[in-house]
Amino acid sequence: MARQLDEQIVGRFPVGQRLRVLDVGMGRGARALRLARAGHQVTGVEQEPAMISMARRTLTAEPEGIRERLRIVQGDGRDTGVHFLPGSFDVVLCHEVLMHVAEPDPLLAGLARMLAPGGLLSLVVRNGDAPAMRPGLAGDWAAALAALDATPRPPSRVDADTGTADRPGPEVRANRLTALTATLAGIGAPLHAWYGVGVFIDTATDTDAPPRADTAPEAVQGATVPGTAGPGAVQGAAVPGAVPGATVPGAVPGAAVPGAAVLGAVPGATVPGATVPGAVPGSAVPGAAVLGAVPGATVPGATVPGATVPGAMLAVEERAGRTDPYRGVAALLHLCGVRG
């Protein structure tokens, strides 16, 4: 989403202009901080005290100039008129908030009033047009059938800010593109562009942060990572998908330990000295998960023959999110309206 937002900002405003940005439902502040680092004056509105505390802790580590450009306001996004004058912002962000609002139209009207003429309204919502896609891709056939037969609940998703599974309840809503297009026209910020987010993967988030580093597709295949310790892993484990012959010295073959995880390692890694409490040395680890790997990172001493990097995955997502019919079945929709 960050690339999509940057594309819209560059297309609408002069290069180098310091924009006034309002981020409603800022969460832990990843979006707001990114824009403040880019030189913009950002105000983040957040209702949850825990989120505000995390955002403030992150902000304290930033240089003074960036801290001065990011203001945090505790409040409800529906009360923007209480805190700000109409026309106070060039860009208003409302990412993954509407799904928690029973009546979104008043909220959207209030956000449109915050925009200066020509200002950009960026919305990210759950896609209500293809609700059976996500459970179907996950193999949850009962949920897919229910979505096809009735007004669907949005599917579960991993929140990229918290890393926790988000299983929406009845109060969580999805939005249809046609309905939001009409709403945006009615509030004076007609739709200018829209994208799909999470066409083939369902890990897109409000954070605009880099892809999470704790999933196997993000890691580097075939690397050698000396000195790794793997709680839940196995000394001498051979990980499926590894480079042939990549094993840990001292293995005792034979045992199978499904579901083991290798913390800080890489798929197919040779892990000298890895220790695993209670595990059986030399076990085969089917379906091992990789926690803590950094996408695209160069690991000191690592050998990466034929490595698969996340760039290809991101490139596919980026193109699919702009291309029909793929964007129409994405997990999320990113809509950009412009104030007339």
C-alpha positions as CSV (number, residue, x, y, z in Angstrom):
1,M,0.0,0.0,0.0
2,A,2.9,2.3,0.6
3,R,3.9,2.3,-3.0
4,Q,0.3,2.9,-4.1
5,L,0.0,5.9,-1.7
6,D,3.3,7.3,-2.8
7,E,2.2,7.1,-6.4
8,Q,-0.9,9.1,-5.7
9,I,0.9,11.7,-3.7
10,V,3.6,12.2,-6.4
11,G,0.9,12.4,-9.0
12,R,-1.1,15.1,-7.2
13,F,1.4,17.4,-5.4
14,P,4.6,19.2,-6.4
15,V,7.8,17.4,-5.6
16,G,9.2,18.5,-2.2
17,Q,6.0,20.0,-0.9
18,R,5.6,19.4,2.8
19,L,2.1,18.0,3.1
20,R,-0.4,18.1,6.0
21,V,-1.4,14.5,6.6
22,L,-4.1,13.2,8.9
23,D,-3.9,9.4,9.7
24,V,-7.2,8.3,11.3
25,G,-6.8,4.9,13.1
26,M,-3.0,5.2,13.0
27,G,-2.5,2.0,15.1
28,R,1.2,1.7,16.2
29,G,2.1,4.6,13.8
30,A,4.0,2.9,11.1
31,R,2.3,4.8,8.3
32,A,2.5,8.1,10.1
33,L,6.1,7.7,11.0
34,R,7.1,6.8,7.4
35,L,5.4,10.0,6.1
36,A,7.0,12.1,8.9
37,R,10.4,10.7,7.9
38,A,9.6,11.8,4.3
39,G,9.3,15.4,5.6
40,H,5.5,15.7,5.9
41,Q,3.6,17.2,8.9
42,V,1.6,14.3,10.2
43,T,-1.2,14.1,12.8
44,G,-2.2,10.6,13.9
45,V,-5.6,9.9,15.6
46,E,-6.0,6.7,17.6
47,Q,-8.5,5.6,20.1
48,E,-6.7,2.7,21.8
49,P,-4.3,3.7,24.6
50,A,-2.1,0.6,24.1
51,M,-1.6,1.5,20.5
52,I,-0.8,5.1,21.4
53,S,1.8,4.0,24.0
54,M,3.5,1.8,21.4
55,A,3.5,4.6,18.9
56,R,5.0,7.1,21.4
57,R,7.7,4.6,22.4
58,T,8.7,4.2,18.8
59,L,8.7,7.9,18.3
60,T,11.1,8.6,21.2
61,A,13.8,6.8,19.3
62,E,13.5,9.1,16.3
63,P,15.6,12.3,15.7
64,E,14.1,15.5,17.1
65,G,13.1,16.8,13.7
66,I,10.9,13.8,13.0
67,R,9.4,13.8,16.5
68,E,8.3,17.4,15.9
69,R,6.6,16.5,12.6
70,L,4.4,13.8,14.1
71,R,1.6,14.7,16.5
72,I,-0.5,12.0,18.2
73,V,-4.1,12.7,19.2
74,Q,-6.2,10.3,21.3
75,G,-9.7,10.2,19.9
76,D,-12.4,8.6,17.7
77,G,-12.1,9.1,14.0
78,R,-15.7,10.1,13.9
79,D,-14.9,13.2,16.0
80,T,-12.4,14.8,13.6
81,G,-14.6,18.0,13.5
82,V,-14.0,18.4,17.3
83,H,-10.2,18.5,16.9
84,F,-9.6,20.1,13.5
85,L,-11.0,22.8,11.2
86,P,-12.4,21.9,7.8
87,G,-9.8,22.0,5.0
88,S,-6.9,21.5,7.4
89,F,-5.2,18.6,5.6
90,D,-3.8,17.8,2.1
91,V,-4.0,14.0,2.7
92,V,-6.3,12.0,4.9
93,L,-5.7,8.3,5.5
94,C,-8.2,5.9,6.9
95,H,-6.8,2.4,6.5
96,E,-8.7,-0.7,7.8
97,V,-11.0,1.4,10.0
98,L,-14.3,1.2,8.2
99,M,-14.6,-2.5,8.9
100,H,-15.1,-1.6,12.6
101,V,-17.7,1.1,12.0
102,A,-21.4,0.2,11.8
103,E,-22.3,3.3,9.9
104,P,-19.3,4.5,7.9
105,D,-21.0,7.3,5.8
106,P,-20.9,9.9,8.6
107,L,-17.2,9.1,9.3
108,L,-16.4,9.4,5.6
109,A,-18.2,12.7,5.3
110,G,-16.3,14.1,8.2
111,L,-13.0,13.0,6.7
112,A,-13.8,14.6,3.4
113,R,-14.5,17.9,5.2
114,M,-11.0,17.8,6.6
115,L,-9.5,17.9,3.1
116,A,-8.4,21.0,1.4
117,P,-9.5,21.4,-2.2
118,G,-7.6,18.9,-4.3
119,G,-6.7,16.9,-1.3
120,L,-6.4,13.1,-1.3
121,L,-8.5,10.7,0.7
122,S,-7.0,7.2,1.0
123,L,-9.2,4.4,2.2
124,V,-8.3,0.7,2.8
125,V,-11.3,-1.6,3.4
126,R,-12.1,-5.3,3.4
127,N,-13.3,-6.4,0.0
128,G,-17.0,-7.4,0.1
129,D,-17.1,-8.3,-3.6
130,A,-15.4,-11.7,-3.5
131,P,-15.9,-13.0,0.1
132,A,-15.5,-16.7,-0.9
133,M,-12.0,-16.3,-2.3
134,R,-10.0,-16.1,0.9
135,P,-11.6,-19.1,2.7
136,G,-11.5,-21.0,-0.6
137,L,-7.8,-20.4,-1.1
138,A,-7.2,-21.5,2.4
139,G,-9.1,-24.7,1.9
140,D,-11.9,-23.7,4.3
141,W,-14.7,-25.1,2.1
142,A,-17.5,-24.7,4.6
143,A,-16.7,-21.0,5.0
144,A,-16.4,-20.6,1.3
145,L,-19.9,-22.1,0.8
146,A,-21.3,-20.0,3.5
147,A,-19.9,-16.9,1.9
148,L,-21.4,-17.8,-1.4
149,D,-24.8,-18.5,0.1
150,A,-25.2,-15.5,2.4
151,T,-24.1,-12.0,3.3
152,P,-20.5,-12.9,4.2
153,R,-18.3,-12.2,7.1
154,P,-14.9,-11.1,6.1
155,P,-12.2,-13.8,6.3
156,S,-9.6,-14.0,9.0
157,R,-6.2,-12.3,8.4
158,V,-2.9,-11.9,10.1
159,D,-2.4,-8.4,11.3
160,A,1.0,-7.2,10.1
161,D,1.3,-4.7,13.0
162,T,0.7,-7.2,15.8
163,G,1.4,-10.5,14.1
164,T,-1.8,-12.0,15.6
165,A,-4.6,-13.7,13.8
166,D,-7.6,-11.5,13.3
167,R,-10.8,-13.5,13.3
168,P,-13.5,-11.0,12.6
169,G,-16.8,-11.2,14.4
170,P,-20.2,-10.1,13.2
171,E,-19.4,-6.5,14.0
172,V,-16.6,-6.5,11.4
173,R,-17.8,-5.4,8.0
174,A,-16.6,-5.6,4.4
175,N,-17.3,-3.0,1.7
176,R,-18.2,-3.2,-1.9
177,L,-16.5,-1.1,-4.5
178,T,-19.7,0.1,-6.1
179,A,-21.2,1.3,-2.9
180,L,-18.0,3.1,-1.8
181,T,-17.7,4.7,-5.2
182,A,-21.2,6.2,-4.8
183,T,-20.4,7.3,-1.2
184,L,-17.2,9.1,-2.3
185,A,-19.1,10.9,-5.0
186,G,-21.7,12.0,-2.6
187,I,-19.3,13.5,-0.1
188,G,-17.4,15.5,-2.7
189,A,-14.3,13.3,-3.0
190,P,-15.0,11.2,-6.1
191,L,-13.0,8.0,-6.7
192,H,-9.8,8.8,-8.6
193,A,-8.0,5.4,-8.5
194,W,-8.3,2.1,-6.8
195,Y,-6.1,-1.0,-6.2
196,G,-6.4,-4.5,-4.8
197,V,-4.2,-5.5,-1.9
198,G,-3.6,-9.1,-1.1
199,V,-4.6,-10.9,-4.3
200,F,-2.5,-14.0,-3.9
201,I,-1.4,-13.5,-0.3
202,D,-3.5,-12.4,2.6
203,T,-0.9,-10.7,4.7
204,A,-1.4,-7.1,3.6
205,T,-1.8,-4.6,6.5
206,D,-2.4,-1.1,7.5
207,T,1.1,-0.8,8.5
208,D,2.7,-0.1,5.1
209,A,5.6,-1.9,6.8
210,P,7.8,-4.3,4.9
211,P,6.5,-7.9,4.6
212,R,6.8,-9.8,7.8
213,A,10.0,-11.7,8.2
214,D,8.6,-14.7,10.0
215,T,7.2,-16.6,7.1
216,A,9.0,-19.1,4.9
217,P,8.4,-17.4,1.5
218,E,10.2,-14.3,2.8
219,A,13.4,-16.0,3.7
220,V,16.4,-17.0,1.7
221,Q,16.7,-20.6,0.6
222,G,19.8,-22.7,1.1
223,A,21.7,-20.4,3.5
224,T,24.3,-21.6,6.0
225,V,23.7,-19.8,9.4
226,P,26.3,-20.7,12.0
227,G,25.6,-20.5,15.7
228,T,21.8,-20.6,15.4
229,A,19.8,-21.9,18.3
230,G,16.4,-23.3,17.5
231,P,13.9,-23.8,20.4
232,G,11.3,-26.2,19.0
233,A,13.7,-27.2,16.3
234,V,16.0,-30.3,16.1
235,Q,19.7,-30.7,16.3
236,G,20.9,-32.1,13.0
237,A,17.5,-31.4,11.4
238,A,17.2,-31.8,7.7
239,V,14.6,-29.2,6.5
240,P,12.5,-30.1,3.4
241,G,13.4,-27.8,0.6
242,A,17.0,-27.5,1.8
243,V,20.0,-27.7,-0.5
244,P,20.8,-31.4,-0.9
245,G,23.2,-32.5,1.8
246,A,22.6,-29.5,4.1
247,T,22.5,-31.1,7.5
248,V,23.8,-30.5,11.0
249,P,26.9,-32.5,12.0
250,G,26.3,-35.0,14.8
251,A,22.8,-36.0,13.5
252,V,21.2,-39.2,14.6
253,P,18.8,-40.1,11.8
254,G,15.4,-41.6,12.3
255,A,13.0,-39.4,14.3
256,A,10.3,-37.3,12.8
257,V,9.1,-34.1,14.6
258,P,6.3,-32.4,12.6
259,G,5.7,-28.7,13.1
260,A,9.1,-27.8,14.5
261,A,10.2,-24.2,14.0
262,V,13.7,-22.9,13.5
263,L,14.1,-19.4,15.1
264,G,16.4,-17.0,13.3
265,A,17.3,-19.6,10.7
266,V,16.5,-19.9,7.0
267,P,14.8,-22.7,5.0
268,G,17.4,-25.2,4.0
269,A,19.9,-23.9,6.4
270,T,22.9,-25.8,7.8
271,V,22.7,-24.9,11.5
272,P,25.9,-26.0,13.4
273,G,25.5,-26.2,17.1
274,A,21.7,-25.8,17.2
275,T,20.3,-27.1,20.5
276,V,16.7,-28.1,21.0
277,P,15.4,-29.0,24.5
278,G,13.7,-32.3,24.5
279,A,14.1,-32.9,20.7
280,V,15.6,-35.9,19.0
281,P,18.9,-35.2,17.3
282,G,18.9,-35.9,13.6
283,S,15.1,-35.6,13.2
284,A,13.5,-34.7,9.9
285,V,11.5,-31.5,10.3
286,P,8.6,-31.4,7.8
287,G,7.0,-28.1,7.3
288,A,9.5,-26.2,9.4
289,A,8.7,-22.5,9.8
290,V,11.3,-19.8,9.7
291,L,11.1,-17.1,12.4
292,G,13.2,-14.0,12.4
293,A,14.6,-14.1,8.9
294,V,15.0,-10.8,7.1
295,P,13.6,-10.5,3.6
296,G,16.4,-10.0,1.1
297,A,19.0,-9.9,3.8
298,T,22.6,-10.9,3.2
299,V,23.5,-13.4,6.0
300,P,27.2,-13.3,6.9
301,G,28.7,-16.6,5.8
302,A,25.6,-17.7,4.1
303,T,25.6,-19.5,0.8
304,V,22.5,-18.9,-1.3
305,P,22.5,-21.0,-4.4
306,G,19.3,-20.5,-6.4
307,A,17.7,-18.5,-3.6
308,T,14.1,-17.4,-3.9
309,V,13.7,-13.9,-2.7
310,P,10.4,-12.0,-2.0
311,G,10.9,-9.6,-4.8
312,A,9.1,-11.8,-7.3
313,M,6.2,-12.3,-4.9
314,L,5.9,-8.6,-4.3
315,A,6.2,-7.8,-8.0
316,V,3.3,-10.2,-8.7
317,E,1.2,-8.7,-6.0
318,E,1.9,-5.2,-7.2
319,R,0.9,-5.9,-10.8
320,A,-2.2,-8.0,-9.8
321,G,-3.4,-5.2,-7.6
322,R,-3.6,-2.9,-10.6
323,T,-4.9,-5.4,-13.1
324,D,-8.5,-6.6,-13.8
325,P,-9.9,-9.0,-13.0
326,Y,-7.4,-9.8,-10.3
327,R,-7.7,-6.7,-8.2
328,G,-11.4,-7.3,-7.9
329,V,-10.9,-10.4,-5.8
330,A,-8.2,-9.1,-3.5
331,A,-8.5,-9.4,0.3
332,L,-8.5,-5.6,0.7
333,L,-9.4,-2.6,-1.6
334,H,-7.4,0.6,-1.6
335,L,-9.5,3.5,-2.8
336,C,-8.2,7.0,-3.5
337,G,-10.7,9.9,-3.7
338,V,-9.9,13.6,-4.5
339,R,-11.7,16.5,-3.0
340,G,-13.3,18.7,-5.6
